[in-house]
Amino acid sequence: MITLNDILLLSPEIVLTIGAFVVIIADLFYSKKSFSAVITSLFLAISAVLSVALTANLISYNDPSGLSIINVLSIDKYSLFLKSLILLSGLSISLCGINLLSKELKSKGEFWALFLISITGMTLLTSTTEMITAWVALELTSLPVIGMLALNQRKYSLEVALKYLILSATSSAIILMGIAYIYGVSGSTFFSEISMLETALSGKFFFKDPSSILILFGLILVVSGASFKIASFPFFSWVPDVYQGAPTIVTIYLSVVSKIAGLSIIIRILFDSINSSMINEWAIYISIMAAVSMTVGNVMALRQSNIKRLFAYSTIAHAGYILVGLASSEPDSLNSSNFAGIQSSVFYIVAYAITNLTAFLSVLSISKEINSFSIEKYKGVGIKLRFQSIILSIALISLLGIPATIGFMGKAFIFSSAISNNLMWLALIGILNSVISAYYYIRIIKLMFIDTSEDQRPETYSGDLNTRIITSFGAILILMFGLAPAMLLGIVEGVVNILQ
Amino acid sequence: MPGGILSFLIFFPIISGILIGIFSQNKYLNVNVKKTSLLITGIQMILSILVFFSYDKTLGGFQFIDYFDSWIPFEAFTARYIVGIDGLSAPLILLTGILGFCAVIASMNIQLRQKEYFMWLLVLQGVVTGVFASLDLLLLFVFWEAELIPMYFLISIWGSGKAHYSAMKFLIFTLTSGALLLIGIVSLYFATGTFTMFDITELGLYGIVNSNFSIAIPAIFIFFIFFIGFAIKLPLFPVHSWLPDAHTDAPTAVSIMLAGVLLKMGGYGLLRINVDIFNYIDPSILTDLAPYFAIIGAFSVIYGALLTIQQTDLKRLIAFSSVSHMGYVVLGFSSYGAFASVGSTEGLGGTALQLFTHGTITGLAFLLVGLTYERTHTRYIPHLGGLVNKMPLITTFFVIAGFASLGLPGLSGFVAELMIFVGTFKMGSIWAISTIVAVFGVVLAAAYTLWMIQRAYFGERVQEDSPVNFDQLDDLNRLELLSVLILTATIVIVGIYPAIITDMFNVGVGEIFTR
């Protein structure tokens, strides 16, 4: 029975869905250049306000349980927090899209409607507590993206859309396969029931009991499939091509919002459905995913000449850093006073979202002015487009993890949790990787500020106003949480203790 | 001194630097950034001198403590903002104050992108002060890494030669050292339960809070992680290759800060963490490894000196001599066991003094080389020669710097090296042999220093193809003379009356063993 209260709890999603239809219908009657984007932003803003209000409400009342809706969705602190993050990121993207996306698109109404539907899928994804619902929500996020990729007038758009379609379908199939294994052994698709079955199995010798190995195998398949969303090993090969070929707005969407959603479900599966007795088994797999993603991402980024491609590899590396935190979660670490890896992971997700959004939106704004995504063309941009370049540099320094930025705090927490959980090797790999990453991040700053171009005229282009406001807000957050992370860490700590 | 003085010393230059960078020159405002920076660093210098002299040596311990507990206030991960100085760090704060002022004077001829330049220079000074004042390891790390950004910009925008390459090399090496440091600091945290230095030294390993924290990382591993991290910064023989490049291509002021202050971060770290903290965690690590450090130190002294002799670039020559002089620091560091066996701390006291004196001597040398280069536009030694007739003051002070560098009695370099030699020689066996080897470093130092001065400043006047226009050379102006005099005075005062600094260091070093 659905009550009024349930409707209130689902209001962010409901608003988004209504918004999608309104955008399509309004586009029929009034298709002026950025009208659809304005409506999209409006609905996203309403949804974000609702979500933030619900989060604040739940956090302030310190409700431990969360509220369950027809058993498959749990609206708790954790899901609302990530939901708010997703909605705010989506809102920033659509606000910047109002002015920056007008020329590239053939059909704006459809594009923004698909955008809203995809975000709806992601917000649902954060609160699912059941495998099939999770799968449906994942599909709801992926399918509209295919449309968004194809709906533009670029050369490679169809190729890119097809690539995304095929790999997305493959990863979905792998997730379904995993779900089938788990269902076959446990007879349930609910996270909590799977977890109970594992408790019954725990203590039995691993190879004598095939059901535990099947469950683990199933879970590994699910997590591998979900790695498509977060662009980490094993499903990361699509990332550079799609990021480069997609309209930049979609690239930003994929690299920030989609990654938050993917991680939210991976975290829920790992911490809700896997009992702590099996944590040592899957932690090994996650560590391998993390190590490979970090190394491949950073090493491949070194030689890139297209800034979107460079960011593509850098996001792979950052997915790796986040996974380090997940890999280093001891059994029951949430209950003891040990510094839990999951806290650091969620903190890093927030850090990454703020930083990457700031960086990517700046890149979008700068590249629109210099009309190129080639890194070489960034030469001397720091003099022509001073403001935006300074913001971009702050974001890059944060991605690199130099102190006084949120990125440093994120990395410090991630590697600390790895060391505290006896994963010294993983911490070493991670930290050396972040030394490697200095080369390509600093290279961009160097080109912008140190190499002087022939064209030395002073600031000629002030940039899109929305982008300026949003990115400066992002830069302020980067520095603020970098100097005083206590508040954010406090919220994160309160949010993750709902799991397990 | 009023409370908060150390926080003021750290954040005053950083904030005023950023304000200069943003607001100094626009439609409404036109500030003379050079004079403003001079004023700011002047205040810094006076305050740091006052802080140094108001440290109460009879009281000892950490003084002028400022703290702010809720920086990262979590039970599982607690870091505090806490700054304070003791006998080890007070002279280094003084050094930073003096050299910061001289560095600004050395930058008076900067024309390119002035306000950015002085912004980064001021930020650099504040951040380095932060490194020496931090009592929380995570805070120390924050300052340690934050120094990279100003240095990178300073070297690569205002540098000469292969500035981009050198700046990137500096960046990668220092980031690596920082990465090792972070691992060390965090491991230490999970082994002890605190980031605060004096908590660790008071309570020792596994002594604090709850047993949840204790993890199985061998202490010797943490020790090595720290040692390599600091050795890169120092720099010690196998990982020194960033130093000559960074020095040679950096602008004068940055070379002064780099040689005078930034290298000292490595030596300070060795004393503060590898000696002070590990003395409480597991003294046997240090005593076991000390002979190897003595050998590496002595080797670094000789190797650095031999490389120095071959140099033909004035600035590169002084840069390489730093490698040799920092070898003495590691040699002195190896005399750690002397307190237990002989009951003396000359070696460690000498090490600390070497940090201070090398800062002033090399700072002076780089300043003079920079001033010479501004006039002659070449640093290639064969193109120079006979400068003494046109630049008597520069030459005179260069001779003083050279004599101090080769350890002439009466100047400060002599005291530091003598203390290190005595402290190390007392240990006997391998230490004595290493000391005997290292003493030849002094002979080599005399060789390269005197030969360099002879070729560059005295010697034959003008080669045929020299690009130097000897008619237009002029000597020091008043401001430059002031900075040169400040450094020379420091060198001479410490040389004649070393107790002014050594008393302070003895308090600091003595406390390591008695705290």
Interface residues (C-beta under 8 A of the other chain):
Chain A: S336 S337 N338 F339 A340 I397 I402 P403 A404 F408 A412 F413 F415 S416 I419 S420 N422 M424 A427 L428 I431 L432 S434 V435 A438 Y439 I442 K446 F449 I450 A484 P485 A486 L489 G490 E493
Chain B: S70 W71 I72 P73 F74 E75 A76 F77 L138 F141 V142 F143 E145 A146 L148 I149 Y152 F153 S156 I157 H164 M168 L171 I172 L175 T176 A179 L182 I183 V186 S187 Y189 F190 N210 N212 F213 I215 A216 I217
